[in-house]
Amino acid sequence: MKKLVPIFAFFLMPLFSVAQFAPSVGQIGTSAISADSNIFVEWATGCTITRGFQDISNPSLGYTSVGDPTFATEKAGINGVVSLGDGGVAILTFSRPIKNGEGWDFAVFENSFNDLFLELAFVEVSSDGINYYRFPAISNTQDTLQVDGFGELDATKINNFAGKYRSGYGTPFDLEELKNIPQLNVDAITHVKIIDVVGCIQSQYTSLDNQGEKVNDPWPTPFPSSGFDLDAVGVIHQVPANVEKYDNFDIFSVYPNPAKDKLMIRNSSIQPLKLTIQNNLGQIIYQSTSNKPIESIDLQDFSNGIYIIIIESNLQRSVQKFIIAR
């Protein structure tokens, strides 16, 4: 059962489930983006699908079958949709990587016929096509009563799920939320993964949100079009065409390694750098900027151990490990 969250005003109020996120299409504060918006600079160019069951609790019904992976490419509303089924997965690729820009960076489109029948999916991204990292999705929908196969959801209670908006309107995602993951280059996202939420509240089938809560959405949908119906992924910020290398470890050199008292960073580019050091727990313990061809970082206050340094310019990013041993 969802925890009750208090709202504080100038007087005491009862506790109730929070409706705290962006509302439906057309309402003040919505984050929905029309497929016709000129904010989109490209659409996904490739798609692979791993189908899920029509009903995960009844595998005898078989897998979903509606649509073709190519239907998820090009502009939303052009090719139709491809249905993922319970727990099904789609991986989208692009002609050039998506980058972290100002505000939203890409949007995912589903084919809901109204603002209430919402089929949800998790969204993950990768800068190497191997390791994927999930946007922190939150569901404040109650989880004591199952939303049936044609049930309704309130958009203000869900965040960072694809499928939040009706057909023709994309749910946007901001890579800034994932920028502190050392292994992920948010300025060179090559793959976007869409994973159908199994909206069943039975523990053996349920999907959990970022807070460990059950995600309740329309279920079961035991049809060939079961689960999340992927229409398209639109790109808002993209690496420029003249950038040929997106994760360039040669431009930035870190030495000595192991280090003792100082760490040196050689910058062979002509761009200013942002430098971030994290300890082995992923905690940021140092940040600075540099315009020098060679930057020196004083390590006197650092303990022996393994660290990660993230070196970022406008167009390149390097993540490297180094050791302090005295």
Disulfide bonds with the S-S distance in Angstrom:
none
